[in-house]
């Protein structure tokens, strides 16, 4: 009789346990019931285990919209809103208000609750996704379920809000979703970013009764003295700025010529005089701290430096944001294993060539002429130009 009772109690407790799929269905149901929500989000990006980008964002979502995309208002270093038809962005550094009447509205919402709301039901019904439960985690003193979604030969498209499957491919994408055990609402999501990187967002201090001034959708809260332009005009200006990327000296052929650059070496703090590079091909990488693509390029750049070290060749990184101390930068380059020499205090030089993106690469020929200047690491193109001038 006692054995039967124990067996009954055990079966009852087993029956009462909620399955992983039921937890996630409950999460999906909760998300579908949201009308408006305001929350804080911590954004972190890692490359090869190194944190290269971190910022906080205030997010407001309003699902009472005639289209599928909610109205939203995001605030961090900039302010961005979508009123259901257009995006309006405030850029304090440039004192601009940029309006886009044909926006890709999902793009800036990467990893918002809206994305999880739309993608989770698809993930639960896709046969190519394996869902596994990991060890529970504590976030902000709350217990959380942790789920891993392993997508064989596929990935989540956060712009089109659908799952993409490539049957002839051979790869796997892994996504982590953390869910609060009390509310069944998401608390954090982690997605892959390239082969060795990741991006994560948290969902903190959810407020479903947050009151927002409806005037915000007009954009009238932005500073009146900011210039108002269209997104087309903004991108045209950016392209023109990059196209006119030389304010330096010109030689007789019209190429930019480097004549009087002097920057301190980060490790020795001694000035490096570029006039001493006559007769050498010079590769310069403009970088800044917490730049993911910069970190991603370092292993190949280390090899590139070794490959040509016995040629008439020198290579330097140039840190150009100047927002960290020398000691801080020394610790950072050690952590990311940058083996080639780097200079710092490069903001003025970067500005003189309108360099804003990173990594940006510049190649000087043996006479000090700028023969290449381009953002992004295209190893094949860079090596071809080096071979042409060595």
C-alpha positions in Angstrom: 0.0 0.0 0.0 2.8 2.4 0.9 4.7 1.6 -2.3 1.5 2.4 -4.3 1.1 5.7 -2.5 4.8 6.7 -3.2 4.4 5.7 -6.8 1.2 7.8 -7.0 2.8 10.8 -5.5 5.8 10.5 -7.8 3.7 10.2 -10.9 1.6 13.2 -9.8 4.7 15.4 -9.3 6.1 14.2 -12.7 2.8 15.0 -14.3 2.7 18.5 -12.7 6.1 19.4 -14.1 5.8 21.7 -17.1 7.8 20.7 -20.2 10.3 22.9 -21.9 8.1 23.4 -24.9 5.2 24.3 -22.6 7.3 27.0 -20.9 8.3 28.5 -24.3 4.7 28.4 -25.5 3.7 30.2 -22.3 6.4 32.8 -23.1 5.1 33.2 -26.6 1.5 33.7 -25.3 2.7 36.3 -22.8 4.5 38.3 -25.5 1.4 38.2 -27.7 -0.6 39.8 -25.0 1.6 42.9 -24.6 0.0 46.1 -25.8 2.7 48.5 -24.7 6.0 48.0 -22.8 8.9 50.1 -21.7 12.2 48.5 -20.6 15.9 48.9 -20.2 18.3 46.9 -22.3 22.0 46.2 -21.8 23.7 45.6 -25.2 26.9 43.6 -25.3 29.0 42.4 -28.3 31.9 40.0 -28.0 34.5 38.9 -30.4 36.7 35.9 -29.6 35.7 36.3 -25.9 36.6 40.0 -25.9 33.9 42.5 -25.0 34.2 45.2 -27.7 30.9 47.1 -27.5 28.7 47.8 -24.5 25.8 50.3 -24.2 22.4 50.7 -22.5 19.2 51.5 -24.4 15.8 52.7 -23.2 13.1 51.0 -25.3 9.4 51.7 -25.7 7.2 49.5 -27.9 3.6 50.2 -28.8 1.9 47.4 -30.6 -1.3 49.4 -31.2 -0.3 50.0 -34.8 -2.1 49.4 -38.0 1.0 47.6 -39.4 2.7 44.5 -38.0 5.7 46.6 -36.8 5.1 48.3 -33.5 5.8 52.0 -33.0 9.0 52.4 -31.0 11.1 54.9 -29.3 14.8 54.1 -28.6 17.2 56.2 -26.6 20.9 55.9 -25.9 23.5 58.2 -27.3 21.0 59.0 -30.0 17.2 59.1 -30.1 15.3 57.1 -32.7 11.6 56.7 -33.2 9.3 54.9 -35.7 5.8 56.3 -35.8 4.4 53.5 -37.9 5.5 55.0 -41.2 8.8 56.9 -40.9 11.9 56.9 -38.8 13.2 60.1 -37.1 16.7 60.1 -35.7 18.4 62.7 -33.6 22.2 62.9 -33.9 23.6 65.2 -31.1 27.2 65.1 -32.2 26.3 66.4 -35.6 23.3 68.4 -34.5 21.1 66.8 -37.1 17.6 65.4 -37.2 17.4 62.7 -40.0 14.0 61.6 -41.3 13.6 58.3 -43.3 10.3 58.0 -45.1 11.1 54.5 -46.4 12.8 52.8 -43.5 13.8 49.2 -42.9 11.9 49.5 -39.7 13.0 46.2 -38.1 16.8 46.9 -38.4 17.4 49.1 -35.3 15.2 46.9 -33.2 17.8 44.0 -33.3 16.9 41.6 -30.5 14.0 43.5 -29.1 11.1 41.8 -27.4 9.3 42.3 -30.7 11.7 40.1 -32.5 11.3 37.3 -29.9 7.5 37.7 -30.1 7.7 37.2 -33.9 10.4 34.5 -34.1 9.7 32.3 -31.1 6.6 30.6 -32.6 8.5 29.8 -35.8 11.4 28.4 -33.7 9.0 26.1 -31.8 7.5 24.6 -35.0 10.7 24.2 -37.1 11.9 20.6 -37.4 15.5 21.7 -38.0 15.8 23.4 -34.6 16.7 21.3 -31.6 15.7 22.9 -28.2 17.7 21.9 -25.2 17.4 23.1 -21.6 20.6 24.3 -19.9 21.4 25.0 -16.3 19.2 27.7 -14.7 20.7 31.1 -14.3 20.2 34.0 -11.9 19.8 37.5 -13.5 19.0 40.5 -11.3 18.2 38.2 -8.4 15.6 36.3 -10.4 15.7 32.6 -11.4 15.7 32.0 -15.1 15.2 29.0 -17.4 17.9 28.9 -20.0 17.2 27.4 -23.4 19.5 26.8 -26.4 18.1 26.7 -29.9 20.4 24.8 -32.3 19.5 25.5 -35.9 21.1 23.1 -38.3 22.0 24.8 -41.6 19.9 27.8 -40.8 19.7 31.1 -39.0 17.3 33.7 -37.7 16.8 36.7 -40.0 16.1 39.6 -37.6 15.4 42.0 -40.5 12.8 39.9 -42.3 11.7 38.2 -39.1 11.8 34.7 -40.5 13.9 31.6 -40.3 16.2 30.9 -43.2 17.2 27.4 -44.1 20.1 26.4 -46.4 19.7 22.6 -47.1 23.0 22.3 -49.0 25.1 24.0 -46.3 26.9 22.5 -43.4 26.8 24.7 -40.3 24.9 25.3 -37.1 23.6 28.4 -35.5 23.1 28.5 -31.7 20.8 30.9 -29.9 20.3 31.3 -26.1 17.0 32.5 -24.6 16.6 33.1 -20.9 13.1 33.2 -19.4 12.1 34.4 -16.0 10.6 31.5 -14.0 7.9 33.7 -12.3 6.7 35.8 -15.2 7.6 33.5 -18.1 8.9 36.6 -20.0 12.3 36.8 -21.7 15.2 38.3 -19.6 18.1 37.9 -22.1 18.9 36.6 -25.6 22.3 35.8 -27.1 22.8 35.3 -30.8 25.9 34.5 -32.8 27.8 37.2 -34.7 30.2 35.6 -37.1 32.2 32.4 -36.4 33.7 33.7 -33.1 31.5 36.5 -31.9 28.1 37.1 -30.1 25.6 39.8 -29.4 23.3 39.9 -26.4 20.4 42.0 -25.1 18.8 42.0 -21.7 15.2 43.0 -21.0 15.1 44.7 -17.6 12.5 46.7 -15.6 9.6 45.8 -17.8 6.7 48.3 -17.4 3.4 47.5 -19.1 1.7 50.7 -17.8 4.3 53.2 -18.9 2.8 56.4 -20.0 4.5 58.2 -22.9 3.8 61.7 -24.2 2.0 61.1 -27.5 3.6 64.2 -28.9 6.8 62.1 -29.1 5.7 60.6 -32.4 5.9 64.0 -34.1 9.6 64.4 -33.3 8.9 67.9 -32.0 10.8 67.0 -28.8 14.1 67.1 -30.6 16.2 70.3 -30.3 14.8 73.1 -32.5 18.3 74.3 -33.5 19.2 71.0 -35.1 19.3 70.9 -38.9 16.5 68.7 -40.4 17.5 66.6 -43.4 16.3 63.5 -45.2 18.1 60.2 -44.9 19.0 60.4 -48.6 20.7 63.8 -48.0 22.4 62.4 -44.9 23.9 59.4 -46.7 24.8 61.7 -49.7 26.8 63.9 -47.3 28.5 60.9 -45.7 29.6 59.6 -49.2 30.8 63.0 -50.2 32.8 63.2 -47.0 34.5 59.9 -47.6 35.1 60.7 -51.3 36.9 63.9 -50.4 39.0 62.0 -47.9 42.2 63.9 -48.3 42.9 67.4 -47.0 46.7 66.7 -46.9 49.4 67.7 -49.3 49.2 66.8 -52.9 52.0 65.8 -55.2 52.2 66.5 -58.9 50.1 63.4 -59.8 47.3 64.5 -57.5 47.8 61.7 -55.0 47.7 62.5 -51.3 51.3 62.6 -49.9 52.3 62.1 -46.3 55.1 64.4 -45.4 55.0 65.5 -41.7 53.2 62.9 -39.6 54.5 62.2 -36.1 52.6 60.0 -33.7 53.7 58.3 -30.5 54.3 54.6 -30.4 51.9 53.1 -27.9 54.4 50.8 -26.2 57.4 53.1 -26.0 55.6 56.5 -26.2 58.4 57.7 -28.5 57.4 59.7 -31.6 57.4 57.8 -34.9 58.4 60.2 -37.8 56.8 59.1 -41.1 59.4 60.9 -43.1 61.8 58.1 -42.1 59.7 55.7 -44.1 61.0 56.8 -47.5 61.7 53.7 -49.6 59.2 51.6 -47.7 55.6 50.5 -48.4 53.5 51.4 -45.3 50.3 49.7 -44.2 48.3 51.6 -41.6 45.2 50.3 -39.8 43.0 52.9 -38.2 41.2 51.3 -35.2 39.6 52.1 -31.9 38.8 50.2 -28.7 35.8 47.9 -28.7 35.7 47.8 -32.5 34.5 44.2 -33.3 35.6 44.0 -37.0 39.0 45.4 -35.8 39.4 42.5 -33.3 38.2 40.0 -35.9 40.9 41.1 -38.4 43.8 40.9 -35.9 44.9 37.2 -36.5 45.2 37.8 -40.2 46.9 41.2 -39.7 49.4 39.5 -37.4 50.2 37.0 -40.1 50.4 39.7 -42.8 52.9 41.6 -40.7 55.1 38.5 -40.3 54.8 37.6 -44.0 56.3 40.9 -45.2 58.6 41.7 -42.3 61.7 41.0 -44.4 60.5 43.2 -47.3 60.7 47.0 -47.6 57.5 47.1 -45.5 56.3 48.5 -42.2 52.9 48.2 -40.6 51.3 50.2 -37.8 47.9 50.4 -36.2 46.7 53.9 -35.4 44.2 54.3 -32.5 42.1 57.4 -33.4 39.2 57.8 -30.9 41.5 59.0 -28.1 38.9 58.0 -25.4 41.2 55.8 -23.3 44.4 56.3 -21.4 47.7 54.9 -22.7 47.8 52.3 -20.0 44.3 51.2 -20.7 45.1 50.8 -24.4 48.2 48.8 -23.6 46.1 46.4 -21.6 43.6 46.2 -24.3 46.0 45.4 -27.2 47.6 42.7 -25.0 44.2 41.2 -24.4 43.2 41.1 -28.0 46.7 39.9 -29.0 47.7 42.7 -31.4 51.3 41.7 -32.2 52.1 44.4 -34.6 53.2 47.9 -33.5 50.5 50.5 -33.0 50.5 54.3 -32.6 48.0 56.4 -30.8 46.6 60.0 -30.6 45.6 59.6 -34.2 42.3 61.6 -34.2 43.7 64.7 -36.0 45.2 62.6 -38.8 42.0 60.5 -39.1 39.9 63.6 -39.3 42.1 65.0 -42.0 41.2 62.1 -44.2 37.6 61.9 -43.0 38.1 58.5 -41.4 35.3 57.6 -39.1 34.8 53.8 -39.6 37.0 51.1 -38.4 39.0 49.3 -39.4 40.1 51.6 -42.2 43.3 50.8 -44.1 45.7 53.1 -45.8 48.7 52.1 -47.9 51.6 54.5 -48.7 53.9 53.7 -51.5 57.7 54.1 -51.2 57.5 57.8 -51.9 54.9 58.5 -49.2 51.9 58.7 -51.6 48.5 57.4 -50.4 47.7 54.7 -53.0 44.9 53.0 -51.0 42.3 54.1 -48.5 39.3 51.9 -47.7 37.1 50.9 -44.7 36.7 47.2 -44.0 39.4 44.4 -44.1 39.7 43.0 -47.6 42.8 40.9 -47.2 43.0 39.8 -50.8 42.8 43.4 -52.1 45.3 44.7 -49.6 47.8 42.0 -50.4 47.5 42.6 -54.1 48.3 46.3 -53.7 51.2 45.5 -51.3 52.7 43.2 -53.9 52.2 45.8 -56.7 54.2 48.4 -54.7 56.9 46.3 -53.0 
